[in-house]
Amino acid sequence: MLKSLVRLGHTLGIQVVAQGIETPEQLTALCRMGCELGQGTLLSRPLNPEQALSLAEQGCWVTPAGA
């Protein structure tokens, strides 16, 4: 079902954001499905707005090996 939602978003021209990513396996599966964006405790602990902006400005991206 999740793969279908990612495909639907792409078909509609919408960027898909996965929320609640907690394990490397979840991140790998989402990347393989074509999900471009995600958030969750695996990627970062909760940040205040200034910390989040700083991280975004650094262009910090995580891509699992083999995805």
Buried (B, 14 or more C-beta within 10 A) or exposed (E): EEEEEBEEBBEEEEEBEBEEBEEEEBBBBBBEBEBBEBBBEBBEEEEEEEEEEEEEEEEEEEEBEEE
